[in-house]
Amino acid sequence: MSVFSLKILAMASMLCDHLGYFLGAGGYIGNGLYTVMRLFGRLAFPIFAFLIVNGWQHSRDRKAYLTRLMGFALISQLPFAVVFTAVNYSAKAGPLSLQLPGLGYILLCIALGLLWYHFVRRDVSALLAALLPLVGLSSLRLGGIYLLRPDMNVFYTLAIALAAMCVLHEFWGHDARQKESYGRALALILALLLVRNGTDYGLNGILLMLALWFFRENRMQQLVMLLAWAAVHYLIGGSTIFFIGAASALIPLYFYNGKAGKALKTAFYLVYPLHLSVLALFIIWHAY
């Protein structure tokens, strides 16, 4: 399978998973169909994790790649919060109310943006670095409907993992004595402290991507790491069937042929915020 084929499979799995959650939370389908749809959905994240590592290896501009992930994280946050807040499916709309994080968190977000500007990339990505945790830590309500809540979408998880790969690459067998390297490491640590586990798949997802990155030269070792991650992430929580779904991602990844296939860049990223926006608009419309 090519990168293009893996992306199509991951997107199909993700759409099925999110639609299954939406239909289940809204009471439109029974537990049986809900479980089947979300079982197929477990394929998505392991494949996305693999693709992030693959993208790190083949990207001509890793900083631009990181900026792209952060941009889509920001535009995806509101529809993500609407769709994946369970109370929204039975709440009623009303007046808007905004609750920002404390002053300490706001200052830390500003500090992250300044660190980013000086040590990572002097463009709009520095503003994104400051806004992302600020938006992700805020609470915005439309009556009983949460438009924002302190939980960030998977693009931020992917972005943090990619940033960690870049920082580790500098310190792992390379000259990292320059102040820029330490500045980038500090920015990454601050970003991790700000979001903690408040991202989709959290620290577990980041650790999976770093494990796949560490063993990037050996496909079989990557697959072993993925299987171990699925066991820890799902079996410890007692979800054997979801473990089977996540472990099934080993099959298409085993048959990855190292080829790119058809180009699918911006469209690949747009699928995430667009389909969530459609579902979010339906939830808000139903609340009226």
Secondary structure by P-SEA (a helix, b strand, c coil): ccaaaaaaaaaaaaaaaaaaaaaaaaccccaaaaaaaaaaacccaaaaaaaaaaaaaccccaaaaaaaaaaaaaaaaaaaaaaaccccccccccbbbbbbccaaaaaaaaaaaaaaaccccccaaaaaaaaaaaaaabbbbccccccccccccaaaaaaaaaaaaaaaaaacccccccaaaaaaaaaaaaaaaaccccccccaaaaaaaaaaaaacccaaaaaaaaaaaaaaaccccccaaaaaaaacaaaaaaaccccccccccccccaaaaaaaaaaaaaaaaaac
